[in-house]
């Protein structure tokens, strides 16, 4: 089976949330009580991802050429070509954060996950969510159980407008560039997101109908924290049997402490 990808042509999105509901249904995720929030985009619901919500639609109320418009964006794991969450996962030798390279899928093996939060800490988008009750990480699975059985992901099947397309990765990239050209011919200022981000790209590609500045919570230049190597070095003295969520939390705190020390040192050097 060829490496797979998913295209999100956001101009076609009508924010019906069919993808959001289909994800809930297929993954048998429980409902959660949500409330509308007062900030711009108040029609968005829920406000963020959670262990019970792997996929959602973001709302952006923007002003373009003196006209008020709504922009929509699907928010979920991008399934990186070179995923930082997999590198950060301390469970060895078989990773709890599992990467099927030949398909381009990253998912959580919950039988192995210890809920330490390293995946969330080092994901450039902080996508994985930790369930405090089950002590497990959760995120979009790219419907690995469907894809490996020849089916398309539930969200793509449910989308009524063609905003979500699932296909071979090279075809997805080709479609993304055609969508970008279509929007440019309409006088829009589209941007492809996910093709080159992090240097190697992601398996979920967005075609944003307007420049990324209109999507303030989407990182312009997502980066993997440079201290990931330091974190992995801290893990080396610990045997795999001694690793717990609390131990990992302590090590992550140590990394943050070191980062702050370096920041202070650099500030002092500049002052001198």
C-alpha positions as CSV (number, residue, x, y, z in Angstrom):
1,X,0.0,0.0,0.0
2,X,1.3,3.4,-1.0
3,X,2.0,6.2,1.5
4,X,-1.2,8.0,2.2
5,X,-2.2,11.6,2.7
6,X,-5.2,13.8,3.3
7,X,-6.0,17.1,1.7
8,X,-8.0,19.8,3.5
9,X,-9.3,22.3,0.9
10,X,-10.6,24.8,3.4
11,X,-12.5,27.0,0.9
12,X,-14.9,24.1,0.5
13,X,-15.5,23.7,4.3
14,X,-18.9,24.9,5.4
15,X,-18.2,24.1,9.1
16,X,-21.0,21.5,9.2
17,X,-18.8,19.4,11.6
18,X,-19.7,16.1,9.8
19,X,-16.0,15.2,10.1
20,X,-16.1,15.9,13.8
21,X,-19.1,13.8,14.4
22,X,-17.9,10.9,12.2
23,X,-14.6,10.9,14.2
24,X,-16.6,10.6,17.4
25,X,-18.8,7.8,16.1
26,X,-16.0,5.7,14.6
27,X,-13.7,6.0,17.6
28,X,-16.6,5.5,20.0
29,X,-15.6,8.7,21.9
30,X,-18.0,9.8,24.6
31,X,-19.8,13.1,24.5
32,X,-18.5,16.0,26.6
33,X,-20.3,19.0,28.0
34,X,-19.2,22.1,26.2
35,X,-20.1,25.8,26.3
36,X,-19.8,28.6,23.8
37,X,-17.0,31.0,24.6
38,X,-17.0,34.8,24.4
39,X,-13.9,35.4,22.2
40,X,-14.1,35.9,18.5
41,X,-15.1,32.6,16.8
42,X,-17.6,32.0,19.6
43,X,-19.6,29.7,17.4
44,X,-16.8,27.2,17.6
45,X,-17.6,24.3,19.8
46,X,-15.7,22.8,21.6
47,X,-13.0,25.3,22.3
48,X,-10.1,22.8,22.0
49,X,-9.1,19.2,21.5
50,X,-9.4,16.8,24.4
51,X,-9.1,13.1,25.1
52,X,-12.7,12.8,24.0
53,X,-12.3,14.9,20.8
54,X,-9.6,14.0,18.3
55,X,-10.9,16.3,15.5
56,X,-12.7,19.6,15.4
57,X,-13.5,22.7,13.3
58,X,-11.9,26.0,14.2
59,X,-13.8,29.2,13.4
60,X,-12.1,32.5,12.5
61,X,-14.0,35.7,12.2
62,X,-11.9,38.0,10.0
63,X,-12.1,41.2,8.1
64,X,-11.0,41.0,4.4
65,X,-11.1,44.2,2.3
66,X,-13.6,45.8,4.7
67,X,-15.9,42.8,4.6
68,X,-16.5,40.5,7.6
69,X,-15.9,36.8,6.7
70,X,-15.8,33.4,8.3
71,X,-12.8,31.2,7.7
72,X,-12.8,27.6,8.9
73,X,-10.0,25.1,9.6
74,X,-10.0,21.5,10.6
75,X,-7.8,21.0,13.7
76,X,-6.2,17.6,14.4
77,X,-2.9,15.7,14.2
78,X,-1.0,16.4,11.0
79,X,0.8,13.0,11.0
80,X,4.3,14.4,10.4
81,X,6.7,12.7,8.0
82,X,9.3,12.8,10.8
83,X,7.2,12.9,14.0
84,X,8.7,14.5,17.1
85,X,6.2,12.8,19.3
86,X,7.6,9.4,18.3
87,X,11.1,10.6,19.0
88,X,10.0,11.9,22.4
89,X,8.1,8.8,23.5
90,X,10.2,7.2,26.2
91,X,8.6,3.8,26.0
92,X,11.2,1.4,24.5
93,X,11.9,-0.8,22.6
94,X,8.4,-0.7,21.0
95,X,7.1,2.8,20.9
96,X,3.7,3.7,22.5
97,X,3.6,6.5,19.9
98,X,3.7,4.3,16.8
99,X,4.8,5.4,13.3
100,X,3.8,3.3,10.3
101,X,6.2,4.9,7.8
102,X,5.1,3.0,4.8
103,X,1.6,4.5,5.3
104,X,2.4,7.9,6.9
105,X,0.3,7.2,10.0
106,X,1.2,8.0,13.6
107,X,-1.1,6.6,16.3
108,X,-1.0,5.9,20.0
109,X,-0.6,2.3,21.2
110,X,-2.6,2.7,24.4
111,X,-1.5,-0.7,25.7
112,X,2.0,0.8,26.0
113,X,1.3,4.4,26.8
114,X,2.1,5.6,30.3
115,X,0.5,9.0,29.9
116,X,3.7,11.0,30.6
117,X,2.9,13.9,28.2
118,X,6.2,13.9,26.4
119,X,4.4,13.6,23.1
120,X,2.3,16.8,23.8
121,X,5.4,18.7,25.1
122,X,7.4,18.1,21.9
123,X,4.7,18.2,19.3
124,X,5.0,21.6,17.5
125,X,1.2,21.9,17.6
126,X,0.7,20.3,21.1
127,X,-1.9,18.0,19.6
128,X,-1.8,14.8,21.8
129,X,-4.1,15.1,24.8
130,X,-3.5,13.3,28.1
131,X,-6.5,11.7,29.8
132,X,-6.0,12.2,33.6
133,X,-8.3,9.3,34.4
134,X,-6.9,6.6,32.1
135,X,-3.4,8.1,32.1
136,X,-3.2,7.6,28.3
137,X,-2.4,9.9,25.4
138,X,-5.1,10.4,22.7
139,X,-5.1,11.9,19.3
140,X,-6.3,11.4,15.7
141,X,-5.3,7.9,14.5
142,X,-5.7,8.6,10.8
143,X,-8.3,5.8,11.2
144,X,-5.5,3.3,11.0
145,X,-8.0,0.5,11.5
146,X,-10.0,1.6,8.5
147,X,-7.0,2.5,6.2
148,X,-5.2,-0.8,6.8
149,X,-8.5,-2.6,5.7
150,X,-8.8,-0.6,2.5
151,X,-11.3,2.0,3.7
152,X,-10.9,5.8,3.8
153,X,-10.9,7.6,7.1
154,X,-14.3,8.3,8.7
155,X,-13.9,12.1,8.3
156,X,-13.2,11.9,4.6
157,X,-16.1,9.6,4.0
158,X,-18.5,11.9,5.9
159,X,-17.5,15.2,4.4
160,X,-20.4,16.4,2.1
161,X,-18.5,19.1,0.2
162,X,-15.2,17.5,-0.8
163,X,-13.3,19.6,1.6
164,X,-11.5,16.5,2.8
165,X,-9.8,14.1,0.3
166,X,-7.9,10.9,1.1
167,X,-5.6,9.4,-1.4
168,X,-1.9,8.5,-2.2
169,X,0.4,11.2,-0.8
170,X,1.8,12.3,-4.2
171,X,-1.7,12.7,-5.6
172,X,-2.7,14.8,-2.5
173,X,0.2,17.2,-3.1
174,X,-0.8,17.5,-6.8
175,X,-4.4,18.3,-5.8
176,X,-3.2,20.8,-3.3
177,X,-1.3,22.8,-5.9
178,X,-4.3,22.7,-8.3
179,X,-6.5,24.0,-5.5
180,X,-4.1,26.8,-4.8
181,X,-4.1,27.8,-8.4
182,X,-7.9,27.7,-8.5
183,X,-8.1,30.1,-5.6
184,X,-5.4,32.4,-7.1
185,X,-7.5,32.7,-10.2
186,X,-10.4,33.8,-8.0
187,X,-8.3,36.6,-6.6
188,X,-7.7,34.9,-3.3
189,X,-4.3,34.6,-1.6
190,X,-4.1,30.9,-0.7
191,X,-1.3,29.1,1.2
192,X,-0.4,25.4,1.3
193,X,0.4,24.3,4.8
194,X,2.1,21.0,5.6
195,X,4.0,20.4,2.4
196,X,7.3,21.8,3.7
197,X,6.7,22.5,7.4
198,X,9.4,21.0,9.7
199,X,11.6,20.4,6.7
200,X,10.0,17.1,5.8
201,X,6.3,18.0,5.8
202,X,3.2,16.3,7.1
203,X,0.8,13.8,5.7
204,X,-2.1,16.1,6.2
205,X,-2.0,19.1,3.8
206,X,-4.0,22.2,4.2
207,X,-4.9,24.6,1.4
208,X,-5.8,27.8,3.3
209,X,-7.8,30.2,1.2
210,X,-6.2,33.2,2.8
211,X,-2.6,33.9,4.1
212,X,-1.6,32.2,7.4
213,X,-1.8,35.6,9.3
214,X,-5.6,35.1,9.3
215,X,-5.2,31.9,11.3
216,X,-3.4,33.3,14.4
217,X,-3.2,30.0,16.3
218,X,-1.6,28.1,13.5
219,X,2.3,28.4,13.8
220,X,3.9,30.1,10.8
221,X,7.1,28.2,11.2
222,X,6.5,25.2,13.5
223,X,9.6,23.8,15.1
224,X,10.6,20.9,17.2
225,X,12.1,22.1,20.5
226,X,15.9,22.0,20.4
227,X,16.0,20.5,23.8
228,X,14.6,17.2,22.6
229,X,18.1,15.8,22.5
230,X,18.8,17.0,26.1
231,X,15.5,15.3,27.2
232,X,16.6,12.0,25.6
233,X,20.0,12.2,27.3
234,X,18.3,12.6,30.6
235,X,16.3,9.4,30.0
236,X,19.4,7.2,29.4
237,X,20.2,6.5,33.0
238,X,16.7,5.2,33.7
239,X,15.9,1.6,32.9
240,X,12.6,1.0,31.0
241,X,11.1,-0.6,34.0
242,X,11.6,2.5,36.2
243,X,9.9,5.0,33.8
244,X,6.6,6.3,35.0
245,X,4.6,9.4,34.1
246,X,5.8,11.2,37.3
247,X,9.5,10.5,36.4
248,X,9.0,11.8,32.9
249,X,7.2,14.8,34.3
250,X,10.2,15.5,36.5
251,X,12.6,15.2,33.6
252,X,10.5,17.6,31.4
253,X,10.5,20.1,34.3
254,X,14.3,19.8,34.5
255,X,14.5,20.5,30.7
256,X,12.4,23.6,31.1
257,X,14.5,24.7,34.1
258,X,17.6,24.4,32.0
259,X,16.0,26.3,29.1
260,X,15.2,29.2,31.5
261,X,18.8,29.2,32.8
262,X,20.1,29.4,29.3
263,X,17.7,32.2,28.5
264,X,18.8,34.2,31.5
265,X,22.5,33.6,30.7
266,X,22.0,34.9,27.1
267,X,20.1,38.0,28.4
268,X,23.0,38.7,30.7
269,X,25.5,38.3,27.9
270,X,23.6,40.8,25.7
271,X,23.5,43.2,28.7
272,X,27.3,43.0,29.1
